[in-house]
Amino acid sequence: MPATTPPPSEPHSHGPTAPARAVWPLLILALALVILLIGAGLAYLTWRHPSLGAPLGTAFGGVTLLVTLALALYRR
């Protein structure tokens, strides 16, 4: 009779990458929620104080540019 299941003394192992696969989606979800929260706060601030629209837009463009450059240099 061939054994199809591991003996009860051996724990069932998914390999060393199983915890890492579970962490990345949660990390991405948390990051997306933080970005949405910040975006909603900035939209509300701009709605209540329209004169802040240009400085906030410039700051957002600058941060986007820096993140894009960092990702481009990282992939290079």
C-alpha positions in Angstrom: 0.0 0.0 0.0 1.7 3.3 -1.1 1.7 6.2 1.3 -0.1 9.2 -0.2 -0.1 11.5 2.8 2.9 12.5 5.0 3.2 10.9 8.4 1.4 12.9 11.2 4.7 13.8 12.8 5.7 15.9 9.7 4.0 19.3 9.5 2.5 20.2 6.1 4.9 22.7 4.5 4.1 25.0 1.7 7.7 26.1 1.2 9.6 29.2 2.3 7.7 31.5 -0.1 4.2 30.9 1.2 4.3 33.6 3.9 5.8 36.1 1.5 3.0 35.5 -1.0 0.5 36.2 1.7 2.2 39.5 2.8 2.5 41.2 -0.6 -1.3 41.5 -1.4 -2.0 42.8 2.1 0.8 45.3 1.8 -0.4 46.5 -1.5 -4.0 46.8 -0.2 -2.8 48.8 2.8 -0.8 51.1 0.6 -3.7 51.6 -1.8 -6.0 52.4 1.1 -3.5 55.0 2.5 -3.1 56.6 -0.9 -6.9 56.8 -1.3 -7.3 58.3 2.2 -4.6 60.9 1.5 -6.2 61.7 -1.9 -9.6 62.1 -0.4 -8.1 64.4 2.2 -6.4 66.5 -0.4 -9.5 66.7 -2.5 -11.5 67.9 0.5 -8.9 70.4 1.4 -8.9 71.7 -2.2 -12.7 71.9 -2.2 -12.8 73.9 1.0 -9.8 76.1 0.0 -9.6 76.5 -3.8 -6.5 78.7 -3.6 -4.5 75.6 -2.5 -5.3 73.8 -5.8 -2.2 75.0 -7.6 0.3 74.3 -4.9 -1.1 70.9 -4.1 -1.2 70.1 -7.8 2.4 71.1 -8.2 3.4 69.0 -5.1 1.5 66.0 -6.4 3.3 66.4 -9.8 6.7 66.6 -8.1 6.1 63.5 -6.0 4.9 61.6 -9.0 8.0 62.7 -10.9 10.3 61.6 -8.1 8.6 58.2 -7.7 8.7 57.6 -11.5 12.4 58.5 -11.6 13.2 56.2 -8.6 11.3 53.3 -10.2 13.1 53.9 -13.5 16.5 53.9 -11.9 15.6 50.9 -9.8 14.6 48.9 -12.9 17.8 50.0 -14.8 
